[in-house]
Each structure stands twice: as C-alpha cells, then as structure tokens.
Amino acid sequence: MKNLNAETQRRRGAQFHAEDAENEEGRRGEKRASTKYPKEKGNREWKLIDANKRGACGLLFASISVHSRFKNSSRPCAIRPDSGAGKIKRIKEEWPSLCGPLRSPRPLRLRRHRLGFLHFIVFGVAAWLTIAAAVAAPNPEPYPTPASKKGLQVQMVDDAIALGVKHAALNCSLQRFVDLAGKPDSIQFPFEGHDYFFLPGPVAQLDAEVKPLSDRGVVVSLILLNYEGSDEALNRIYLHPRYDREARTNHMSAFNVVTPDGIRYLRAEVAFLAQRYSDPAAPHGRVWNYIVSNEVNSHWWWNNMGHATAGEVASDYERAVRLVHDAVRTASDNARIFLSLEHHWTIRYSPATPDRSCPGRELLEDFARLARERGDFDWNIAYHPYPEDLGDPRFWNDKTAQPGEDTPRITFKNIEVLPRYLAAHTELLWQGHPRHVILSEQGFHCRDVPEGERDQAAAYCAAWWKIAHLDGIDAFILHRHVDHSQEGLNLGLWTHKPGSIATPDRHRQMYEVFRVADTPEWEKAFAFALPVIGIQRWEELLP
C-alpha cells in the first residue's frame, strides 16, 4: 500500500505540473500568501472566527487561505456575511492590503482533487450564511397606522372583532409557556448557544388570539407578566431574588434580571415571542407592542421585589425593559416596548409605606436618567389613568387631577398633562421626539345603583371623545371585556354570569357606545352623556 500511494502521488504530481505548464509563472513554483497568514498545512488552511453574534447569524468571519495557482496571482479569499444585511463580500472590500488583484484574463480554475472539494464547501457555506442572515435579520416593516385609537383588553376574540377594535391587549404570563424538561412535542428554540423549549398548548392558545386579531389589522400588545407559579424550578429562574412570598398581594414578581439564568431565560423567551410574531408572512399573527410588567410604581402589588426604594425599583426595571427591548430587536426593527405606570403621579399609592410604592413621575425620571447613563434606547409609556376613585366612574369630579405638572394624579380629567410633560423635557425625548404613549388599562366601575350603567357609559363617552381629539396618545385600550368576580370592580362591557368568575352574561349600556365610538353613529349614541357630565358641547372637555 505504501508503494502504491507513492506511485499515485507521483502520477498526480505529474498531472498537476502539466497543468501548471499552461501558466507563465507556474514553472517557478508557488508564491506564498502574505506573511500575515500562518504557514499553511497541505497547501490550504481553514479558519473560523465566531465573533459577537447578532441573532441567529451574527458577525461570522470565515477566512479561507487558499494556496492556489491562478495566473499571476496567489491570494487569500474570504467569506463574510454582513451582520446587518447578510451580504456576501470578499475580504478585499474591508482589508485591501491582504488581497492582491486578480490579473488572470480568463476564468479562475480551481485545481482538481486538491481544491475542488474546498471550492464546494466554500460556496456552500456562503449560500448557507446568506440564507441564515436573511432569515435572522429583524423585520424592517414600519409600525402600522391604525384607523382609530379604540382598543380593548380582549377576552373573546370574535366579539372584539365584531366591536371593531383597532387595538388589543393580551395578558401574557411568561412562566406558562416554558418547558424545562424539553418534552419531545415541545417547540425547540435555539438561542445564543442554548436550547429552550416551549409548550405547544399554551403557545397555540396565544396564536389563536393574536392571529385573528392581527389578520384584521388590529395592533396587538402583549402585557408581559411574571406570576409566581406552582413549578419551583421555574420560580427559581423567573422570580426576582427579592420577591416576597409573604406579601400575598397578587403573586406577581418583578422580572429576575439579577441571576444569569433569570437573564438568559427572559431574553430567550421574549426573543421567541418576538420572532414568532414578527414573521413578515405572519403565520402566527403579528404583535407590535410589548408592555413590561404592570403598574410598576405600585411595585409591592404588581412588580414585587420586596421592600424597595424608588431608585432600586427603577434600576432593576430599567434592566428588564432594556433586556426586553434588545430581545425584541432581534426580530423587529420597529415594534415598541413600553413601561407600565398607574395614575399616581406625584403621590404614592401607600403613603405610610414608602418602600412599597413610589410616585409615577419619580420612577419615570429615575428610569430615564438610568437609561441615558447606560445608553438610551426607544422605550415608551403605557399609562393607566383610572378615575381618582376606582369605585366612581365620574372622573370629571376628580379633585386630585390638576392641570399642572405637579398634579397628585393623572386621570382622564387631566390626561393632557402626560404628553405635555413628555414633550417639554428634552432629557425625556428620543431622537428629538416625545415618547409614544398608549393607555393600556383603565376602566369605569358600574356602581350598584339605578344610574350605574348610565354613568359608566357616560364616562366612556367623555374619555373616548377627549382621547380621540388629543395629540400625543396613540391608543385607548379599555379594561375590561367581561366583569371579573375576583377583581372587586364591575368594569366590563359584559356582566358575568352569577357564580362564575368571568363567563359573559349580557351587554351593558357601555357596550353599544363602545361599538359606535369610532363610527359616524357616535354623536347620536353619545348625546345622552352631555347632561350627565354637565356640559353642553364636547369641546368643553379639552383644556
């Protein structure tokens, strides 16, 4: 065998020398590549450098130093997919000093046997990287422009569509999707060097809500929530290390942006959702807004990280919002990320316990300062301007909703304060423009009195007309679709069946005014509300 190999080598060498005779300089031997490249083994060298990845296909630099006999040329070649556009470029475009020009007047010929297989691998990798980069590139589609601001936190998709909503908010409890065991039927999601698994049942349920809404042009918002669950392994990953289980409020934790596992799981799950719901073909529907947690200025109840100062809450919340933003940006260039604040502006929900809540403005200003210090990004605000008294829908009587920036509360009575404040403070602007504002949760309680449904419907009429005619607010998303027996308030367009939690029973008066709010029928349907509010013209609601 040894002799046969030697003979084969001799014959092949003779064949190659015959081919080299066609080249003027081939007889003089090969010219070595630049001394910047290490000495080659077997006349070729493959180097793969895995640099800072961006999504599934990041900045990959594959350099193939090929000691090949082209006429008057011996040059290293490279394949590099651009991290943003996924284009294949020769290394000459970025490192011209390493690549000499091709001077051969005829097509390049890779030598048989020695380079044919490498040629196949090189261009195969190039094709794969091109496809991978195209698949992984964030969707550049611009943010949509809905026909109106009318929205709803949706419980019944078909009914929401019949009501003509243009915005929909869906609660999204992150733990319910995760499968730590990696069951065979779970959805596998490779991300940043790890494999994650998501349960197909809950994912399909979310698809069934998102897709029919977005297919009809509804702008869908996911409210990302972090409930304490029954799986202790998931709790260890997702719950904030300072989460107080003894609080017994709403069992909702701040996101864990403290431990490595908490950070990577949150980032991976948001990336999974964003990539699923940002596909240009929209096989599962589209999501445009991601609201991070709930009413964070009342953190003890809705974003629990134990007893904490406003500065501590702002610091961890900024990390969570930034992490969600960066994960969403792996899939969409223009989806929006929102902070969540309730109506306390310069006062706190619990004055006697300052480590359980904080004024909304203080938290917002601390958040914005930290974002600038850490590198600003395009965050926005999801606000909840409930009436001063959640048990009374007649917000036009609110005493703590005042016209200045120092108002104790911002409700529908003085909602114009919020966009005016955001536009007036240059340190809060993003690229010279005010942050986007949506009203993502607020409703009007139906009191158990004869005029209860009338007052509730009148409150919606007044709030809708004002928001529809006010610049700086993109959406008004009503809460709730159906009364919830455990909420303590009757906020729904529907009542719930006696003995049920939220099974719809019948329409309230507010249902009809909501349906026609953004149609030509609005004025006739709204007329009853003028004397209830105590005004003669709708324009009196504006500042």
C-alpha atoms as one frame of an Amber mdcrd trajectory, in Angstrom:
protein
   0.000   0.000   0.000   2.845   2.340   0.802   4.381   1.898  -2.682   1.005
   2.277  -4.368   0.409   5.544  -2.542   3.792   6.797  -3.590   3.066   5.913
  -7.217  -0.293   7.630  -7.023   1.357  10.692  -5.563   3.902  10.703  -8.398
   1.262  10.468 -11.091  -0.843  13.168  -9.534   2.165  15.420  -9.179   2.970
  14.937 -12.852  -0.611  15.782 -13.766  -0.537  18.961 -11.726   2.807  20.005
 -13.211   1.343  19.553 -16.672  -1.494  21.858 -15.803   0.943  24.378 -14.339
   2.828  24.474 -17.588  -0.049  26.487 -19.007   0.820  29.318 -16.661   3.774
  31.536 -17.395   4.908  31.741 -13.804   3.741  28.298 -12.721   7.092  26.672
 -13.574   8.823  28.813 -10.990   6.734  27.382  -8.141   4.038  28.774  -5.999
   4.097  32.145  -4.362   3.377  32.072  -0.660   0.472  34.066   0.795   1.037
  37.178   2.852   3.236  36.700   5.901   0.269  37.934   7.939  -1.216  34.472
   7.460   0.275  31.455   9.278   2.101  28.798   7.338  -0.286  26.518   5.521
  -0.754  22.832   6.051  -1.360  20.765   2.963  -1.476  23.920   0.805  -4.657
  25.237   2.413  -5.878  26.472   5.786  -9.382  26.964   7.165 -10.006  29.420
   9.975 -13.397  30.161  11.535 -13.739  33.044  13.874 -17.030  33.283  15.806
 -17.326  36.909  16.844 -20.042  38.866  18.592 -23.254  37.249  17.384 -26.352
  39.171  16.424 -29.373  36.951  16.473 -29.027  33.558  14.781 -26.470  34.748
  12.263 -24.121  37.393  13.582 -20.750  38.628  12.576 -19.155  35.449  11.287
 -15.798  35.797   9.622 -14.645  32.718   7.763 -11.281  33.160   6.118 -10.006
  30.541   3.741  -6.397  30.983   2.892  -6.002  29.017  -0.322  -2.568  28.464
  -1.764  -3.790  28.166  -5.327  -2.171  28.611  -8.736  -4.068  31.270 -10.597
  -2.302  33.079 -13.361  -0.097  35.806 -11.876  -1.993  35.587  -8.586  -1.831
  33.859  -5.288  -4.399  35.451  -2.978  -6.284  34.560   0.172 -10.073  34.648
  -0.145 -12.777  35.149   2.413 -16.462  34.877   3.003 -18.088  37.355   5.322
 -21.853  37.823   5.762 -22.558  41.382   6.744 -24.141  41.315  10.200 -26.996
  43.566   9.168 -27.871  42.870   5.544 -26.448  39.386   5.207 -24.449  40.170
   2.098 -21.521  38.130   0.919 -18.434  40.239   0.455 -14.835  39.481  -0.404
 -12.379  40.380   2.268 -10.755  42.746  -0.210 -13.521  45.298   0.420 -12.500
  45.675   4.059  -8.861  44.567   4.139  -7.461  45.516   0.709  -3.897  45.216
   1.921  -4.354  41.481   2.385  -5.667  40.751  -1.090  -3.868  41.300  -4.351
  -5.871  41.887  -7.531  -6.717  39.056  -9.869  -4.792  39.574 -13.038  -5.853
  36.495 -14.945  -7.741  37.331 -18.147  -9.521  34.001 -18.170 -11.933  32.380
 -15.666 -10.427  31.041 -12.486  -9.907  27.309 -12.389  -9.680  25.523  -9.070
  -7.334  22.610  -9.363  -8.939  19.246  -9.393  -8.742  16.968  -6.354  -6.859
  19.428  -4.172  -9.311  22.372  -4.258 -12.497  21.019  -5.822 -13.958  19.859
  -2.525 -12.867  23.040  -0.757 -14.493  25.059  -3.538 -17.759  23.217  -2.871
 -17.521  23.801   0.889 -16.676  27.497   0.497 -19.610  28.335  -1.720 -21.916
  26.030   0.231 -21.080  27.893   3.420 -21.542  31.195   1.588 -25.013  30.174
   0.435 -25.955  28.938   3.895 -24.781  32.122   5.569 -26.705  34.239   3.069
 -29.915  32.342   3.776 -29.332  32.282   7.533 -28.646  36.005   7.655 -31.780
  36.735   5.645 -33.877  34.548   7.944 -32.393  36.030  11.116 -32.486  39.683
  10.071 -35.029  41.744  12.036 -38.231  42.545  10.186 -37.871  46.164   8.939
 -41.614  46.637   8.378 -42.709  50.063   9.699 -45.098  50.420  12.616 -48.706
  50.379  11.386 -51.111  53.332  11.460 -54.460  52.119  12.821 -57.733  53.727
  11.745 -58.572  54.848  15.295 -57.433  54.700  18.926 -60.202  52.332  20.071
 -58.909  49.297  21.916 -59.835  46.591  24.397 -58.196  44.080  26.702 -59.651
  41.124  24.865 -61.286  38.084  26.418 -63.470  36.989  23.457 -61.744  37.441
  20.123 -64.834  37.167  17.911 -66.724  39.712  19.991 -63.763  42.110  19.935
 -63.674  41.890  16.146 -67.443  42.497  15.990 -66.942  45.587  18.173 -64.452
  46.961  15.657 -61.426  47.275  17.925 -58.237  48.664  16.374 -56.001  47.831
  19.352 -55.981  44.728  21.548 -54.042  43.944  24.716 -53.457  40.359  25.854
 -52.046  39.251  29.193 -49.006  37.042  28.712 -47.761  35.181  31.804 -44.305
  34.046  30.757 -43.871  31.016  33.015 -46.846  29.193  31.492 -45.065  28.708
  28.158 -41.775  27.242  29.412 -40.914  23.526  29.389 -37.744  22.905  31.388
 -37.929  19.152  30.743 -37.703  19.522  26.962 -40.562  17.167  26.070 -40.455
  15.657  22.554 -43.527  17.569  21.400 -42.363  20.936  22.763 -41.208  23.726
  20.481 -37.411  23.857  20.446 -35.844  27.299  20.201 -32.026  27.558  19.873
 -30.861  30.947  21.075 -27.412  32.278  21.918 -25.834  28.892  22.496 -28.675
  27.267  24.458 -31.777  25.301  23.545 -35.099  26.378  25.073 -38.409  24.518
  24.926 -41.914  25.959  24.908 -45.160  24.096  25.487 -47.182  23.787  22.280
 -50.582  24.036  24.002 -50.204  27.486  25.608 -48.347  28.762  22.533 -51.197
  27.611  20.277 -53.697  29.333  22.578 -51.834  32.604  22.235 -51.634  32.123
  18.456 -55.409  31.658  18.396 -55.833  35.089  19.983 -53.114  37.003  18.163
 -53.647  35.828  14.594 -57.365  36.541  14.015 -56.924  39.985  15.535 -53.783
  40.953  13.632 -55.157  39.477  10.391 -57.866  42.150  10.614 -55.386  44.962
  11.128 -55.652  45.142  14.924 -52.469  46.339  16.665 -51.787  43.653  19.280
 -49.986  44.372  22.565 -48.621  41.652  24.837 -48.538  42.523  28.546 -45.542
  40.534  29.810 -46.258  39.348  33.359 -44.257  37.319  35.868 -46.661  35.422
  38.104 -45.435  33.069  40.803 -46.214  29.540  39.611 -46.518  26.043  41.054
 -43.265  24.790  39.480 -40.476  25.614  41.913 -37.782  25.077  39.290 -39.390
  27.766  37.134 -39.879  30.018  40.147 -36.159  29.832  40.926 -35.393  31.044
  37.410 -38.112  33.645  36.912 -38.924  35.188  40.303 -36.836  38.132  41.433
 -34.447  37.095  44.243 -36.063  39.718  46.489 -39.622  38.635  45.710 -41.582
  38.472  48.977 -43.803  35.393  49.050 -45.304  36.541  52.314 -46.697  39.670
  50.713 -49.742  37.724  49.454 -50.848  40.523  47.166 -51.203  39.488  43.510
 -48.416  36.859  43.366 -46.673  38.885  40.686 -42.915  39.281  40.805 -40.529
  41.714  39.242 -38.565  40.093  36.428 -35.365  38.417  37.516 -32.596  40.454
  35.907 -30.174  39.551  38.694 -29.135  35.924  38.161 -27.582  34.562  34.938
 -30.402  32.044  34.430 -33.071  34.675  35.024 -31.498  36.981  32.470 -30.985
  34.384  29.756 -34.444  32.821  30.110 -36.194  36.176  29.990 -34.173  37.238
  26.982 -34.716  33.919  25.190 -38.458  33.787  25.834 -39.052  37.350  24.666
 -36.922  36.653  21.579 -39.009  33.532  20.927 -42.259  35.519  21.126 -40.888
  38.400  19.077 -39.549  36.126  16.343 -42.798  34.140  16.260 -44.942  37.259
  15.988 -42.698  39.358  13.722 -42.505  36.983  10.766 -43.350  39.011   7.620
 -45.647  36.206   6.451 -47.412  36.298   9.864 -48.228  32.552  10.031 -48.990
  33.012  13.741 -50.088  36.657  13.633 -48.282  39.893  14.437 -47.503  41.626
  17.735 -46.372  45.244  17.697 -46.268  46.259  21.379 -44.573  44.661  24.379
 -45.585  46.084  27.774 -43.142  45.128  30.510 -44.836  44.128  33.770 -47.733
  46.039  35.330 -48.095  49.312  37.274 -44.532  49.293  38.484 -44.881  52.408
  40.632 -47.090  50.229  42.889 -44.418  47.559  42.869 -45.362  45.762  46.087
 -48.643  44.721  44.496 -47.778  44.330  40.807 -43.986  44.061  40.404 -42.857
  42.656  43.712 -39.175  42.749  44.612 -39.754  43.046  48.334 -39.408  46.304
  50.201 -37.536  48.616  47.846 -36.817  52.286  47.259 -37.847  54.088  44.094
 -34.207  54.066  42.967 -33.878  50.300  43.438 -37.125  49.657  41.587 -36.087
  51.972  38.742 -32.674  50.331  38.401 -33.956  46.765  38.094 -36.917  47.829
  35.960 -34.633  49.655  33.536 -32.594  46.477  33.120 -35.746  44.457  32.474
 -37.154  46.905  29.934 -33.786  47.168  28.177 -33.461  43.386  28.061 -36.945
  43.054  26.549 -36.138  45.819  24.069 -32.917  44.133  22.939 -34.618  40.732
  22.620 -37.458  42.201  20.540 -34.936  43.936  18.299 -33.550  40.550  17.222
 -36.863  40.118  15.375 -38.355  43.538  14.628 -36.832  46.927  13.927 -39.981
  48.870  14.771 -42.018  47.005  17.387 -42.435  49.140  20.517 -41.584  48.467
  24.149 -43.489  50.139  26.993 -43.128  50.917  30.684 -46.298  50.455  32.783
 -47.440  53.138  35.246 -50.663  53.689  37.198 -52.356  57.045  37.876 -50.435
  58.204  40.981 -48.126  60.925  39.625 -46.548  62.966  42.434 -48.042  60.957
  45.288 -47.707  57.255  46.045 -50.401  54.636  46.426 -49.388  53.819  50.014
 -48.159  56.998  51.740 -47.419  55.224  55.023 -45.116  52.628  53.420 -42.699
  54.371  51.048 -40.837  51.131  50.299 -43.965  49.590  48.735 -44.814  52.193
  46.105 -43.491  55.406  44.619 -44.823  58.389  42.660 -45.052  57.699  38.939
 -43.118  60.812  37.950 -40.253  59.992  40.318 -39.964  56.479  38.942 -40.147
  57.732  35.357 -37.424  60.329  35.894 -35.151  57.830  37.661 -35.720  55.328
  34.870 -34.947  57.882  32.153 -31.765  59.006  33.896 -30.507  55.435  34.243
 -31.368  54.698  30.621 -29.300  57.676  29.487 -26.382  56.679  31.703 -26.439
  53.096  30.431 -27.107  54.049  26.810 -30.512  55.397  25.868 -32.980  53.378
  23.810 -36.511  53.755  22.478 -38.755  52.990  25.445 -42.328  54.278  25.635
 -45.103  54.613  28.229 -48.235  52.534  28.838 -50.301  54.595  31.287 -53.414
  53.743  33.355 -55.452  56.940  34.004 -58.180  55.380  36.144 -60.525  57.800
  37.913 -59.346  59.162  41.242 -61.791  56.825  42.990 -61.816  53.476  41.209
 -65.307  52.901  42.571 -66.767  56.005  40.925 -66.606  56.336  37.119 -67.376
  60.098  37.104 -63.784  61.229  36.599 -64.868  64.788  35.743 -65.307  65.262
  39.510 -61.723  64.229  40.381 -60.147  66.673  42.847 -56.542  65.434  42.711
 -56.336  65.614  38.909 -54.991  69.136  38.430 -53.747  70.950  35.307 -50.059
  71.354  36.234 -47.072  69.004  36.151 -47.174  68.703  39.936 -50.652  67.201
  39.960 -51.054  64.390  42.504 -52.768  62.153  39.941 -53.172  61.985  36.190
 -56.630  60.711  35.267 -58.850  61.262  32.237 -59.766  64.664  33.670 -56.202
  65.979  33.155 -54.675  63.355  30.869 -53.233  66.091  28.652 -50.622  66.703
  31.387 -48.753  63.499  30.455 -47.989  64.129  26.750 -47.315  67.799  27.512
 -44.807  66.834  30.227 -43.041  64.329  27.969 -42.712  66.880  25.158 -41.486
  69.703  27.431 -38.475  67.910  28.963 -35.676  67.428  26.459 -33.977  64.779
  28.603 -37.025  62.562  28.079 -37.073  62.813  24.291 -35.965  60.036  21.982
 -34.074  61.289  18.928 -35.729  64.679  19.320 -39.296  63.352  19.591 -41.566
  62.635  22.572 -42.002  59.047  23.687 -45.101  57.223  22.488 -47.978  56.915
  24.952 -50.742  54.343  24.981 -53.451  53.999  27.624 -53.216  50.249  28.052
 -55.506  49.615  31.027 -58.292  51.690  32.523 -61.978  51.224  33.029 -65.103
  52.568  34.657 -66.862  50.828  37.515 -70.598  50.219  37.219 -71.998  51.079
  40.635 -74.872  49.061  42.031 -77.324  51.972  41.782 -80.125  52.713  39.284
 -77.953  55.107  37.278 -74.896  52.834  37.455 -74.871  51.701  33.816 -75.714
  55.180  32.574 -72.822  56.761  34.470 -70.426  54.069  33.339 -71.394  54.564
  29.689 -71.218  58.365  30.035 -67.706  58.074  31.473 -66.592  56.078  28.453
 -68.164  58.623  26.082 -66.341  61.520  27.750 -62.999  59.696  27.951 -63.227
  58.459  24.357 -64.090  61.841  22.880 -61.265  63.521  24.739 -58.595  60.953
  23.815 -59.758  60.858  20.185 -59.140  64.618  19.933 -55.902  64.779  21.947
 -52.476  64.619  20.281 -49.708  62.560  21.833 -51.737  59.471  22.781 -51.806
  56.569  20.328 -54.368  54.195  21.827 -57.138  53.938  24.441 -57.434  50.276
  25.493 -60.436  49.678  27.742 -60.375  47.296  30.690 -62.436  45.010  30.946
 -64.220  42.991  28.311 -66.237  40.989  30.918 -66.649  41.611  34.657 -64.287
  39.532  36.800 -65.776  38.391  40.083 -62.413  38.472  41.899 -61.455  41.980
  40.811 -63.823  43.773  43.168 -64.975  46.150  40.419 -67.584  45.867  37.667
 -65.631  47.277  34.727 -66.859  45.101  31.884 -68.716  45.728  28.661 -70.417
  42.488  29.682 -71.676  41.317  33.056 -70.576  37.867  34.209 -72.909  35.000
  34.955 -73.743  34.623  38.651 -71.461  32.103  40.313 -68.825  32.340  37.559
 -65.517  34.176  37.521 -65.747  35.807  34.090 -68.276  33.918  31.968 -70.129
  36.549  29.879 -73.801  37.053  30.603 -75.261  40.213  28.982 -74.217  43.520
  27.443 -74.121  46.681  29.485 -75.148  50.086  28.142 -71.454  50.869  27.650
 -71.218  48.056  25.081 -73.173  49.983  22.453 -71.381  53.305  22.882 -68.069
  51.464  22.699 -69.138  49.764  19.462 -70.032  53.009  17.672 -67.351  55.247
  19.230 -65.196  55.478  16.093 -68.063  55.413  13.582 -70.360  58.127  12.166
 -73.025  56.953  14.617 -71.122  58.202  17.643 -72.766  61.623  18.035 -76.315
  60.315  18.276 -75.298  57.487  20.617 -73.251  59.801  22.850 -75.854  62.559
  23.200 -77.335  61.191  26.429 -73.977  61.699  28.193 -73.730  65.506  27.837
 -76.130  66.381  30.678 -74.760  63.547  32.809 -71.276  65.061  32.531 -72.659
  68.603  32.942 -71.518  70.060  29.615 -73.278  71.327  26.512 -70.555  70.688
  23.937 -67.894  68.003  23.775 -65.187  70.616  23.199 -65.574  71.659  26.830
 -63.636  68.523  27.782 -60.457  69.828  26.162 -58.028  72.039  28.125
